[in-house]
Amino acid sequence: MDNNIKKPAAVSVPSRAAHLRAAVVVFAAFLFTGCSELGYLLSNDKVTDADNNQVVFVGDSIFALSGEIQNQLESKAGETFRRYTVSGAELSGELIAPSIPNQFREAVSDDPNIDIVVGDGGGNDLLIPAIMFNSNSCKTPWYRFGRLSQKCIDIIDNTYVEGVDFLNEMAAAGVRKGIFVGYYYTKNGLFRLKDMKEAIDYGNATLARACKNSVLDCTFVDTRPVISDKDIIFDGIHPADSGSTKIADLIWPKLQPLL
């Protein structure tokens, strides 16, 4: 036997994590080109006809990238809900995805009989510019901690106006209850986002105030106390399965009595 014959190299099968890493890298690449269709490519499937069409999910990639938060809630409820969440969605603007208000408008167009809306909004309004060379000055490194820039404060204050307008629009459309999910602290990963802590604190306070001051009966869910770095995937932004489970567990006590 010729021992010099080379054996065929083993072919590895890409893992789910490898596929997700590749997807996020593609997301980063397209983010800087402003591809308006990318959000759909990196989102779980839209659901326009569910077991319970009166419950609608809108929001960004915290919900849309894996869909695991909705999966967990649907498992608890024993029924499916409508989903319009899109990765990259903003409260204001449509750089890479339909805005969150436009997600809701699409849901109304499909079936206006909406009782409960669950979702988030405002995160990408801060994160996209922060990733793009911190153009909104929302990062506060250790040597500048405690001094969130006025430029960043002004941008977040604008999300208050956008948020109140959006929540009021939902109330005018006949929505009975809104559950608005806040953002947890990002970490350093594929994107360097550990220095967003102060902006996230101010942003959550602003979104909670929008929820309280809108005419919609709105409950704000603060995710910061339960999400740690280990609950966030390698990109520094999105929830791992453990993070999605924790967020679903926070939402469920607010949603379950309404069903």
Protein Blocks (a to p, Z undefined) as FASTA:
>chain_A
ZZkbccddddddddfklmmmmmmmmmmmmmmnopaklmmmmcccddfbdfblmbcceddf
klmmnommmmmmmmmnopacddfbdehiafbdjfkbccfklmmmmmmmmomcbfbdcdde
hjlmmmmmmmnoolnopaccfklgoiacfklmmmmmmmmmmmmmmmmmmmmnopabdcdd
ddddddddfbccklmmmmmmmmmmmmmmmmmmmmbdcddddfklmmcfklpcfkomaccf
klmmmmmmmmmmmmmmmZZ
